Amino acid sequence: MFGWTVVHGGKAPPPGEVVRPDERLSWPRTIGLGAQHVVAMFGATFVFPLIMGLNPQLAIMMSGIATIIFLLIVSGRVPSYLGTSASFVGGVAAIRAQGGDSAEVTGAILVAGVVLALVGVLIHFVGSRAIYTVLPPVVTGAVVMLIGFNLAPVVAGTYWPQDQWIALLTMLFVIVVAVGVRGFLGRIAIFLALVFGYVLSWIFDRIFGQITSYSAAAAKETTHFRVDWSGVKAADWLGFPPHTEGDVVGWHAPSFSVAAILLVLPAVIALIAENAGHVKAVAEMTGDDLDPVMGRAIAADGVGTVIASAVGGSPTTTYAENIGVMAATRVYSTAAYYVAAIVAILFGFSPKFGAVVSATPGGVLGGITVVLYGMIGLLGAKIWRENRVDFSNPINLVPAAAGIIIGIGGVSLVFTDDFSLSGIALGTIVTVLGFHLAKAIAPPHLKELWAAERTAPDATSAAAETAAGKDAGGAVLVVDEPGAYKEP
């Protein structure tokens, strides 16, 4: 697992050659590649904790620890970085809207991690085909879509109003860089947009002065500067992330609420798709048959999420951004990922770094989230397209339509005064159970059409195309990608 063979004289691989997971370049080059992986995952890994109300310094530290755990569980066969998952943002927003605190958020995420780990163990023993049988693309696409689009009110009501012009300019910057800039810079558009928005906010403070708008910190409309570094100046350069106390969110023990757990459990479906897609993409790049370790990869992500959330950290997932780095460099060495993980852990020991991230202006987050949330939703459509889901067949159309409207519209099903299902949770249940009900009662000709859809020739997945270097702009790599899995 740690005995990497030095290849190509320790230098960059020549045209047509690669560096396999059990190989490496010289240590200076390997450390440089590890730093590239850190930059690639950086933006999304601390943006999502911010918008979930969790501590970004702790999230970065735990992402490094989770990555090491992942590599150990898969015995170094699947190169991957585990950054913060976007799939939980919708459920967490719903928990916050219902008055839930950070302990309930991380408790719900921990349970979801346990479920994901158990699913991974099950897949390891029964085979990867079980994913498609229980959660066919029409279901996973619908769940991913309702998770993303359910977040639209969060952008409109929380982030965008804090500074609409900074939000607009940051959004335009994301679009221009993600689409118009080729190569590695296009793949880190979110990170670059954070830097751009931060600097632009500081310039606006110098030119236009204070702004009167909603302040997330004060939870009301105030007059304030866009960039407030009072917390940065007070923070130490070295130290552990802070403990949760008062308005400060840091490490803490989780607590458990049935209502909160039900709101985040649908994210497990998206995580299964994310991890399966990552394994398939890596297999496409390396030429290895990784189906036998798919269950272990999914379980490893679940274990990483459990460990991270057990101390108040963020949920984890495999990152498509880092697939882009591997595609560009043709270096799949797990040694580079260990380096990236160690660097992330070191960042986690700097409260000064955490304070800088936490001071990100709300308008900047508004511009970024309006793109990210929409991308999460549209990745659901991407799953449908890549797997050629036929919506002329009512087996696919009817349950997906019902589940999406319930999830996005916030429809509620009240059982008692203390328990109800709504939004993402209810939408997911309706989609999954409705699909299997529809399939069970459908007439023979509709079942035959659905079976023919399963056996139709598959188009190459976007993740595999990206792995082969066919993605020109890198926009698909801006956020962790739950859209690239197919029937094994």
Salt bridges, closest charged atoms under 4 A:
ASP163 OD2 - ARG226 NE 2.72
ASP205 OD1 - ARG226 NH1 3.04
ASP288 OD1 - ARG20 NH2 2.40
ASP291 OD1 - LYS280 NZ 3.01
GLU386 OE2 - LYS382 NZ 2.93
GLU386 OE2 - ARG385 NH2 3.87
GLU481 OE2 - LYS382 NZ 2.63
GLU487 OE2 - ARG129 NH1 2.91
GLU487 OE2 - ARG454 NH2 2.98
